């Protein structure tokens, strides 16, 4: 202990550089190292996507050659079909999730009814159980639906969206619920006295006020569907219906080396929008994540 | 604005007249239209389910439809109007599937045990057909009934036309062979049949596979046998070798008279123990759980995987938390220039889609060609992903790379709530940097972040993508029959033993049982979490 005390307080006599290092310098050092570690793999994948030889070894000398052939080569594959599939599935799921999650959160926040507490508690508990755990039953259910409602059956993208929407309430209602609770009820009361119906209050007063959190919930839902592998892999059978996660995995699953350049180009294109959106909305996302998670 | 006012007044007048709380305004008609569509679709699904005899789907749909109509047309169900859409999806695709998992877990559902006993018997009878020895071979013409333009399913039904004892017979898979009037014959080959189109050589070649599967029975009674052809030219008589006795529920072999009776395992077995390949679904009690947990040969060493899952999840949480917190503390200084840029750079791994990162690291850590070995370590060949221990280390390190930015962000926020004077007081009392961290910062950070740590633990406990994409669970465990590897966590192991990924034999029952085990473990984690955070009591 005494040594520590000495080193912490006995610095006044030292040179300015040492003091600068003790106060700020080491922070810069740590920050630079951390940034390098964080950024490096991303630089590597960008370089690999531009390397002439689309192999692992060919990607090891960063930015030695620059060619866009792999990007062009994506046109000969199902890549752009997968991009469209992923966007459609992700956007529909995101919009559905926001609409259903917000509606349920509104009910839990503004109405008092029997079963309300139990309902909230159930949602809180359900958050802990990812849908993936029931993948066997989901697969068999979708398989069975193929005979009855083919559009909700195996190899249908709508079926996948429906499955994702099943997880909508569990994950997001609590987050939105917390934000609804911060909106003063006086606002509702005033509108009601003016003759607004509950639907008008919801659509024109409450929802516009929580737009940022709705954007975050939508983005999180989009990223979740974007990243899902298991359910998409099981439900979407034919290659032209796959999503990016399933497709890009299939490129490198068997032969990592052969398709590396193609994979790198595909990865850069698919990660870029998510990365940009994330950074743009990061303040809301971080706030949302902590708020939601602290509650759960 | 001026155009709008009459409508608003109109609504107001109707409301005061007391016809309805909401009035029959635009909203009501939109609702009516939406509900009409939903009802139409719902009824269609119910009818379709009735036709397919899927009683479960029919009942589920009927309940949902009645509930929807009640909720949206009753005045007493206001909160439900908002909850029902999401709740319906939740009920089907989250709650029901969990219960269904529990149901499947106690059966032998999987390859060889898919349908009912009757299905199995039908399939066995059809499969065990043999060419009748010494029987004649018939020159056959492949025909297509005219006027059957594909039908509803777009499948045209092919048939055969043959000459048997100088009579021309024609038939399809559904329609047993019967005499055809007015057919033309060239030698022993039928050249035209009224009402049918005879396929030429080229068409026959085009539809080879379809024709090879075609089976045209001789009569309504299956025992009379059927015609099958390999090449589309010559057909042979095939007869069933197994006969199903529906009353006794047994299959009897025609030639040697062996009787196969149903067993408790959902198979037909002879007295000497020979079993027929196709079985049916039966309740097997806790067999799947016993197999999954105790039988190290078929389900992999459960406890080894379980222990690794805990180690992986715990190590991931601790490492990401420590790294993230350290960075947050390092960045916590007003005069640190470039703080914003550092911050953005450091959170990039979190913004980069996780499954892509895992695949990316799989390439970078490749033993022979990967960047880490080739460039950073100057041509070393360290088996990062193929040595059992190094692979485990790699999985944890890559996950740390993926996860530390989240903890960093969380700690950045939480650090601001620690009062400066507390740290200063500790400093004046003579506490060094480490001591201040251990006794002041850490405990104060733990309070707001503990629930997040538990949530992160639960997330990593089922972090399928990372493991599956980075190592694929490998390297394979030696001496284990199941496709389980040293870095497999429970969820990836269950995915593999389900057989759904490989397209090989499936075992839904075993996989469902193992899923249920994960459910139980997660439940325990959840209970601990809610006890600690008391978040359930906060609901009001």
Interface residues (C-beta under 8 A of the other chain):
Chain A: X1 X2 X4 X5 X7 X8 X23 X24 X26 X27 X28 X30 X31 X32 X34 X35 X37 X38 X39 X41 X42 X44 X45 X48 X55 X56 X57 X59 X60 X61 X99 X100 X101 X103 X104 X106 X107 X108 X111 X113 X116 X117 X119 X120 X121 X124 X125 X126 X128 X129 X130 X131 X132 X133 X134 X135 X136 X137 X138 X139 X140 X141 X144 X145 X147 X148 X149 X162 X163 X165 X166 X167 X168 X169 X170 X173 X195 X197 X198 X199 X202 X223 X226 X227 X229 X230 X233 X234 X245 X248 X249 X252 X253 X256 X257 X260 X263 X267 X270 X271 X274 X275 X278 X279 X282 X286 X289 X290 X293 X294 X295 X296
Chain B: X12 X15 X21 X22 X27 X45 X48 X49 X52 X54 X56 X57 X78 X79 X80 X81 X82 X83 X85 X86 X87 X89 X90 X92 X93 X94 X96 X97 X98 X100 X101 X104 X109 X326 X327 X330 X331 X333 X335 X336 X338 X342 X344 X345 X346 X347 X348 X349 X350 X351 X352 X353 X354 X355 X356 X357 X359 X360 X361 X362 X363 X364 X366 X369 X370 X371 X374 X375 X401 X405 X406 X409 X410 X413 X427 X430 X431 X432 X433 X434 X435 X448 X451 X452 X455 X458 X462 X464 X465 X468 X469 X472 X491 X495 X498 X500 X501 X508 X511 X512 X515 X518 X519 X522 X523 X525 X526 X529 X530 X533 X535 X536 X538 X539 X540
